[in-house]
Amino acid sequence: MSEPPNFLSGSGLANAQFTILVPSDVAVTMVVSLAGYKNWSYTTDAGSLKNAILLVPGEELNLDIRLQSKR
């Protein structure tokens, strides 16, 4: 979150799976987008870090994301 210009971009087929290693104890934001679909952003109810992924050392987070069509 402190360095917005740093980002990771990738693409894949439908039902693609990605594994991303993120630094522990560093707030990371996540937006998933695809042409023709609404953007999906990671959110939680964690106060000031409500839009951030913040993992402790050794912690894993698995997300199943389904994008919604803009139509």
Secondary structure, DSSP 8 states (H G I E B T S, - for coil): ---TT--------TT--------TTS-B--EE--TTB--EE---S-GGGTT-B---TT----------B--
